[in-house]
Amino acid sequence: MRRRKLGKTGIEVSEIAFGGVEIGMPYGIGITGKADMLPEREAVRLLRTALEAGVNFFDTARMYGESERIMGKAFGDRRHDAIIATKCRHFMDKDGNLPPSAELAKRIESSLNESLATLKTDYVDVFMLHQGDVRILENETVSESFVNLKKAGKIRVTGVSTYTVDETAFALDKGIWDVIQAPFNLLDQRQKELFPKAAAQGVGLVIRSVLLKGLLSDRGTDLHPALADVEKHIARYGELLTGKDRTLASTAIKYVLSFGEVAAALVGIDSFDYLRQALNTADGNYLTAKELELANALAYPDPSFINLPYWDKMNWLK
């Protein structure tokens, strides 16, 4: 497993980042409850196997059910071998309001302390805002809290998870975020316009939604009727499936890793088979210039429709 620099942080991460949501809570197409998930003992073994195979970057969050606790169990005796990114609890109320400054700072630190205890560690490599919209990003208490936690040595670098191009651009302009985790994939390619700016500023880019919750894999068929046009468009990616070992999932991952500005592709892994596939895909052989040109031309024509939270809300991914 090759490694790339995480911006100017001084940290080197594996090209595949292990997405930890699936081991902590039901998530993804066809996963409806605990019975569909990997048993905890096997999840611990899966994490350790990934580490031994060269994956050193693991992503989790306070909001990912049992994910942090399971990672703490897996890496307790090998903490310094693993780069762990976790995300802060949400702190907006149901009406979208932020708490007063003093309470906000307290919640951010409390969330980190909970993560540290659950992960069984005294520091986190990357501590991230979870779903950092512009209102949160422009809040000075939020910025100051993360910077202060870094100065205190409780986190190594600051990070933010964004959804829109505007949010990513705002985070870059803010100048205090060391790492940005953003959605980018074959269907929704909007974020790539900011890749050069992030690289110029030394901001580490971690890409999520690489497989779009499994849509860009063999699960992307027989979708809800509301996603019929998306399913038809996904079928067009057959033009990219060259070579006997090329699958839609491997092509989707290779597409993301074809961009040198990207530090890691975040892939949800909840089975030993998916781990093996991810390891085989991240082989240093990515899309050729011609294939990359074709892939770029095959972006979904209405990328604003590619909205997983909304699709979840509408129960289109069951």
VOFI-346752 format. One record per residue (C-alpha): x negated, y negated, z negated. Coordinates in pm, 1 decimal, m for minus. Layout:
// VOFI-346752
[[X; Y; Z]];
...
END
This chain:
// VOFI-346752
[[0.0; 0.0; 0.0]];
[[m151.5; m327.6; 115.0]];
[[m132.9; m638.4; m101.9]];
[[m79.3; m1002.7; m20.3]];
[[m145.8; m1324.3; m209.0]];
[[153.7; m1461.6; m396.3]];
[[98.1; m1816.9; m277.7]];
[[m171.6; m1994.8; m476.5]];
[[m83.2; m1822.5; m805.6]];
[[m392.9; m1602.6; m801.5]];
[[m166.6; m1295.0; m815.9]];
[[m178.0; m1026.7; m547.5]];
[[136.5; m823.1; m495.7]];
[[224.9; m514.1; m298.3]];
[[398.9; m579.5; 32.9]];
[[698.3; m390.1; m102.7]];
[[852.8; m532.4; m417.1]];
[[1061.9; m278.2; m608.6]];
[[1413.0; m419.9; m644.5]];
[[1535.3; m314.6; m987.4]];
[[1905.1; m399.0; m976.7]];
[[2012.5; m53.0; m856.0]];
[[1849.7; 128.4; m1146.9]];
[[2024.0; m100.1; m1396.8]];
[[2382.0; m131.6; m1276.3]];
[[2614.9; m11.1; m1000.4]];
[[2514.5; m200.6; m686.6]];
[[2530.5; m144.8; m314.4]];
[[2763.9; 11.9; m64.0]];
[[2926.1; 327.3; m199.8]];
[[2797.7; 278.1; m556.3]];
[[3104.2; 239.0; m773.5]];
[[2995.0; 351.0; m1119.3]];
[[2731.7; 505.4; m1342.1]];
[[2794.3; 848.4; m1194.4]];
[[2655.1; 723.3; m862.9]];
[[2336.2; 594.1; m1024.0]];
[[2004.6; 761.3; m1096.5]];
[[1990.8; 899.5; m1453.3]];
[[1768.5; 692.1; m1680.6]];
[[1502.9; 958.8; m1718.3]];
[[1470.4; 983.8; m1341.1]];
[[1471.4; 603.2; m1305.0]];
[[1173.7; 583.1; m1540.2]];
[[995.3; 852.6; m1339.2]];
[[1078.2; 669.5; m1016.0]];
[[923.0; 345.7; m1144.3]];
[[608.0; 524.3; m1258.5]];
[[583.2; 709.2; m927.7]];
[[612.1; 379.2; m739.6]];
[[334.0; 228.1; m951.2]];
[[108.4; 527.3; m892.2]];
[[178.7; 504.1; m518.0]];
[[55.3; 144.1; m500.6]];
[[368.8; m63.4; m559.2]];
[[270.3; m315.9; m825.9]];
[[552.4; m573.7; m794.4]];
[[880.7; m509.0; m977.1]];
[[1184.0; m738.6; m976.0]];
[[1453.1; m740.8; m1242.7]];
[[1678.8; m985.2; m1431.4]];
[[1868.5; m1036.1; m1754.2]];
[[2185.9; m989.0; m1549.6]];
[[2085.2; m648.2; m1407.1]];
[[2238.7; m426.5; m1672.5]];
[[1983.1; m180.7; m1811.8]];
[[1711.7; m261.5; m1558.2]];
[[1480.1; m454.1; m1790.9]];
[[1508.6; m193.6; m2064.4]];
[[1426.1; 88.6; m1823.7]];
[[1126.2; m101.6; m1688.9]];
[[1007.0; m162.2; m2043.1]];
[[1024.9; 210.7; m2101.0]];
[[840.7; 289.4; m1778.2]];
[[555.7; 40.2; m1812.0]];
[[500.3; 20.5; m2186.7]];
[[157.3; 183.0; m2165.6]];
[[64.5; 39.5; m1823.0]];
[[187.8; m317.2; m1857.5]];
[[m120.3; m479.2; m1704.2]];
[[m90.3; m265.8; m1390.0]];
[[257.4; m398.0; m1309.0]];
[[353.7; m746.0; m1189.0]];
[[699.8; m805.1; m1334.3]];
[[938.6; m1074.5; m1219.2]];
[[1255.3; m1133.4; m1417.3]];
[[1528.6; m1392.7; m1398.2]];
[[1692.2; m1616.9; m1655.0]];
[[2050.3; m1572.9; m1765.0]];
[[2304.5; m1793.4; m1590.5]];
[[2386.2; m2099.3; m1795.1]];
[[2667.8; m2275.0; m1608.5]];
[[3013.6; m2236.2; m1759.7]];
[[3316.2; m2115.4; m1561.4]];
[[3380.0; m2471.7; m1442.3]];
[[3025.1; m2510.1; m1312.8]];
[[2906.2; m2739.0; m1589.3]];
[[2561.8; m2728.4; m1747.1]];
[[2526.3; m2746.6; m2126.5]];
[[2364.2; m3050.7; m2293.9]];
[[1986.6; m3075.1; m2258.2]];
[[1893.5; m2936.9; m2599.8]];
[[2126.8; m2639.6; m2561.0]];
[[2006.7; m2578.9; m2205.0]];
[[1641.0; m2563.4; m2309.5]];
[[1735.5; m2329.3; m2593.6]];
[[1923.2; m2094.3; m2359.6]];
[[1633.4; m2074.5; m2116.1]];
[[1385.9; m1987.6; m2391.2]];
[[1630.5; m1745.3; m2554.7]];
[[1681.9; m1566.5; m2224.7]];
[[1306.1; m1527.3; m2183.0]];
[[1265.7; m1401.5; m2540.7]];
[[1538.1; m1143.2; m2477.7]];
[[1357.4; m1031.6; m2163.4]];
[[1023.5; m1006.7; m2341.2]];
[[1173.2; m790.9; m2616.0]];
[[1358.6; m568.3; m2371.3]];
[[1059.2; m531.4; m2138.9]];
[[835.7; m460.8; m2442.1]];
[[581.1; m723.5; m2344.9]];
[[454.3; m1059.0; m2466.5]];
[[447.6; m1224.5; m2125.1]];
[[626.6; m1215.8; m1791.0]];
[[433.5; m1257.8; m1468.2]];
[[708.3; m1443.9; m1281.0]];
[[1001.8; m1602.6; m1465.7]];
[[1271.9; m1719.0; m1230.0]];
[[1583.9; m1927.0; m1219.1]];
[[1868.2; m1698.7; m1114.2]];
[[2067.5; m1851.4; m829.4]];
[[1910.5; m2195.0; m847.2]];
[[2148.1; m2431.9; m671.8]];
[[2065.3; m2798.6; m616.6]];
[[2246.2; m2914.9; m931.4]];
[[2033.0; m2683.8; m1142.3]];
[[1715.0; m2756.0; m949.9]];
[[1748.6; m3132.4; m992.7]];
[[1799.8; m3101.1; m1368.6]];
[[1483.9; m3223.3; m1542.0]];
[[1544.4; m3016.4; m1856.1]];
[[1538.1; m2699.7; m1645.4]];
[[1211.2; m2800.0; m1477.7]];
[[1048.5; m2906.7; m1803.5]];
[[1155.4; m2588.2; m1981.4]];
[[997.3; m2362.9; m1722.0]];
[[678.4; m2569.4; m1708.8]];
[[652.4; m2563.5; m2089.7]];
[[695.1; m2185.8; m2099.9]];
[[411.0; m2156.9; m1850.3]];
[[190.1; m2386.0; m2058.6]];
[[267.2; m2174.7; m2364.9]];
[[143.6; m1861.9; m2186.0]];
[[475.6; m1678.1; m2213.6]];
[[503.0; m1672.5; m1834.4]];
[[227.7; m1674.9; m1575.6]];
[[414.8; m1853.7; m1297.1]];
[[750.1; m2020.6; m1238.8]];
[[999.6; m1905.2; m980.9]];
[[1344.5; m1970.0; m844.5]];
[[1593.9; m1756.1; m656.7]];
[[1775.2; m1954.9; m386.4]];
[[2055.7; m1881.4; m142.2]];
[[2072.0; m2164.9; 109.6]];
[[1811.0; m2338.8; 320.7]];
[[1896.9; m2665.5; 145.2]];
[[1824.7; m2507.8; m194.6]];
[[1492.6; m2369.2; m76.1]];
[[1396.8; m2704.5; 74.2]];
[[1489.4; m2883.3; m248.4]];
[[1285.2; m2636.4; m453.8]];
[[984.0; m2694.0; m229.3]];
[[1020.7; m3069.6; m257.9]];
[[1043.3; m3045.6; m637.0]];
[[685.3; m2923.7; m645.5]];
[[695.8; m2725.3; m972.4]];
[[804.6; m2382.3; m848.4]];
[[520.2; m2139.2; m782.0]];
[[738.6; m1869.1; m625.8]];
[[1062.1; m1883.2; m428.3]];
[[1277.4; m1576.4; m371.8]];
[[1506.9; m1632.3; m73.8]];
[[1738.8; m1427.3; 149.7]];
[[1612.0; m1351.9; 498.3]];
[[1683.0; m1064.4; 734.6]];
[[1753.3; m964.9; 1093.3]];
[[2106.4; m1105.1; 1077.4]];
[[2044.9; m1425.0; 881.8]];
[[1713.9; m1580.8; 984.8]];
[[1775.4; m1940.4; 874.3]];
[[1513.3; m1949.7; 598.9]];
[[1221.1; m1897.3; 836.1]];
[[1222.2; m2263.9; 932.6]];
[[1076.1; m2335.1; 585.6]];
[[808.5; m2063.7; 590.0]];
[[531.7; m2295.1; 721.6]];
[[610.9; m2559.5; 457.6]];
[[599.8; m2302.6; 177.3]];
[[265.9; m2171.5; 304.2]];
[[123.3; m2523.3; 329.9]];
[[220.4; m2589.7; m32.5]];
[[87.9; m2256.1; m155.6]];
[[429.5; m2138.0; m271.2]];
[[467.7; m1760.1; m282.1]];
[[760.3; m1632.5; m74.4]];
[[944.1; m1320.0; m182.7]];
[[1217.6; m1212.6; 54.2]];
[[1535.4; m1042.9; m67.2]];
[[1849.5; m922.7; 114.4]];
[[1611.9; m749.3; 354.3]];
[[1859.5; m463.8; 404.2]];
[[2171.4; m665.1; 313.2]];
[[2286.3; m427.2; 41.1]];
[[2235.7; m137.9; 281.5]];
[[2415.8; m279.1; 586.4]];
[[2086.2; m284.2; 776.6]];
[[2041.5; 89.1; 728.1]];
[[2234.8; 402.8; 808.3]];
[[2505.4; 277.4; 568.0]];
[[2603.1; m6.1; 802.0]];
[[2887.2; 178.5; 973.6]];
[[3261.3; 219.2; 916.0]];
[[3268.5; m121.7; 748.8]];
[[3573.0; m316.8; 635.6]];
[[3771.6; m454.7; 934.1]];
[[3675.1; m808.7; 830.8]];
[[3314.3; m712.1; 910.3]];
[[3389.6; m557.3; 1248.6]];
[[3192.8; m820.3; 1441.4]];
[[2898.9; m779.0; 1203.2]];
[[2904.2; m403.2; 1256.7]];
[[2907.8; m450.9; 1635.7]];
[[2615.5; m688.4; 1610.5]];
[[2417.4; m447.7; 1392.0]];
[[2453.0; m188.2; 1666.9]];
[[2259.9; m421.1; 1898.0]];
[[1946.0; m370.2; 1690.0]];
[[1913.3; m33.6; 1860.3]];
[[1705.5; m225.2; 2115.5]];
[[1436.6; m257.7; 1846.9]];
[[1427.8; 106.4; 1741.3]];
[[1121.6; 206.6; 1940.1]];
[[916.1; 510.4; 1843.3]];
[[1030.0; 837.1; 1692.0]];
[[1001.3; 721.1; 1329.6]];
[[1165.9; 379.9; 1371.6]];
[[1498.6; 345.4; 1191.0]];
[[1715.9; 39.3; 1140.0]];
[[1605.8; 14.5; 775.8]];
[[1235.4; 45.7; 858.3]];
[[1272.0; m207.7; 1140.1]];
[[1445.9; m453.1; 906.5]];
[[1161.1; m425.9; 656.5]];
[[893.7; m445.7; 926.0]];
[[1061.5; m757.4; 1065.3]];
[[1027.7; m940.7; 731.8]];
[[668.5; m825.4; 683.2]];
[[579.0; m949.0; 1032.1]];
[[571.0; m1302.6; 890.9]];
[[233.4; m1377.7; 735.3]];
[[383.6; m1641.6; 505.4]];
[[583.4; m1370.5; 325.8]];
[[415.6; m1223.6; 17.6]];
[[653.1; m931.1; m32.5]];
[[974.9; m777.2; 93.1]];
[[1207.7; m699.9; m196.6]];
[[1372.5; m363.1; m136.0]];
[[1630.5; m203.3; m360.3]];
[[1502.1; 143.2; m451.8]];
[[1714.1; 391.9; m643.6]];
[[1588.8; 726.7; m515.9]];
[[1261.8; 902.1; m446.8]];
[[1364.2; 929.4; m82.7]];
[[1408.9; 552.4; m52.0]];
[[1071.7; 501.7; m220.6]];
[[905.6; 735.7; 26.7]];
[[1070.4; 556.8; 318.4]];
[[958.8; 215.7; 190.1]];
[[601.8; 336.2; 139.8]];
[[590.5; 481.4; 490.8]];
[[734.6; 163.5; 640.2]];
[[482.8; m73.9; 478.4]];
[[194.9; 67.7; 679.3]];
[[45.2; m254.3; 816.4]];
[[193.1; m189.2; 1161.6]];
[[472.0; m440.7; 1206.2]];
[[657.9; m589.3; 1502.2]];
[[463.5; m680.4; 1812.4]];
[[494.6; m1033.2; 1947.8]];
[[743.2; m908.5; 2206.6]];
[[948.6; m721.0; 1948.2]];
[[943.4; m1020.9; 1715.3]];
[[1068.8; m1243.4; 1995.0]];
[[1353.7; m1000.3; 2062.2]];
[[1438.3; m969.9; 1692.9]];
[[1449.4; m1348.2; 1656.8]];
[[1685.8; m1365.7; 1953.6]];
[[1917.4; m1113.1; 1788.3]];
[[2007.1; m1328.0; 1487.0]];
[[2378.0; m1322.1; 1407.5]];
[[2543.1; m1612.2; 1594.1]];
[[2726.1; m1738.6; 1282.7]];
[[2475.7; m1688.4; 998.8]];
[[2694.7; m1883.1; 753.7]];
[[2930.2; m1583.3; 760.0]];
[[2652.9; m1359.6; 620.7]];
[[2751.7; m1416.3; 258.7]];
[[2718.3; m1113.4; 30.0]];
[[2865.0; m1276.7; m283.6]];
[[3175.6; m1374.4; m87.1]];
[[3202.1; m1030.2; 71.9]];
[[3180.0; m876.1; m274.3]];
[[3451.1; m1109.3; m400.3]];
[[3674.0; m1002.2; m110.5]];
[[3598.0; m631.4; m174.7]];
[[3465.8; m588.2; 178.4]];
[[3165.3; m382.1; 67.1]];
[[3342.9; m98.1; m113.2]];
END
